[in-house]
Amino acid sequence: MAARTPPAASPPVGSGRPLVSIVMPCLNEQESVGRCVRAALAGIAATGLPGEVIVADNGSLDDSRRIAAEAGAWVVREPRRGYGNAYLAGFAAARGSYLVMGDSDCSYDFGEVPGLLAPLRADAADYVLGSRFTGEILPGAMPWTHRYIGNPVLTRMLNWLFGLRTSDAHSGMRAFTRAAYERMAPCHGGMELASELIVAAAASRLRVKEVPITYHPRSGVSKLHSLRDAGRHVRFMLRYAASHRLAEGAASG
């Protein structure tokens, strides 16, 4: 079970129950997690809503947890390794009505949180995907193999298999309402959570909107394993596509 470490700093931004919960996974990100937490708190403040930042630590061996707590985050400790496991633990602890995803390596700009939340607050969407490919990818932020091969190929595959029209299926910056999250009910513990959240949104008939975002060079060493992670996405999509078609066939029959 994930354990929660109280923050060393003051309670969540604003007064009353948090309406916005920014959740970020963390594994040995002491160089950047403090800056990310402070940027996320500033992003929440810019919305005018009360909120909280939750850092889901996935077994860091450095000072990430201490730094995150001192910067004002609630720290959730999830010992089961995996991008998805960290997020699931963070979402389980979150108290907000709006849930926001973003990494703790400074690759995403939390100053863009107000724009990400705008369609949700206007009841124009249930799920908002921040698209790096309709926004801006800064020099050095993404290897050319990911920018021109990996991400486009995986996104096109997902679109083809499930009849979607997303431009950035594996963006790490997203927002959705708590009700939408509960309808999607994600469960995958690895990198394939990114694919699962898109597919589950479509299967749940959620209103999905994309907004352009900026992608920055990350701090520290990347935790991505390109071929292994791509393989996990592909296996997930193929398995889910088969069951998805069986379900559609049963419904139409």
Secondary structure, DSSP 4 states (H G I P E B T S, - for coil): --EEE--SS-SSBSSSS-SEEEEEEESS-TTTHHHHHHHHHHHHHHHTS-EEEEEEE-S-SSSHHHHHHHHT-EEEE--S-SHHHHHHHHHHH---SEEEE--SSS-B-GGGHHHHHHHHHTTS-SEEEEEEEEEEE-TTSS-HHIIIIIHHHHHHHHHHHHT---S-TT-S-EEEEHHHHHHH-----STTHHHHHHHHHHHTT--EEEEEEEE-PPSS-----HHHHHHHHHHHHHHHHHHHHHHHHHHH-
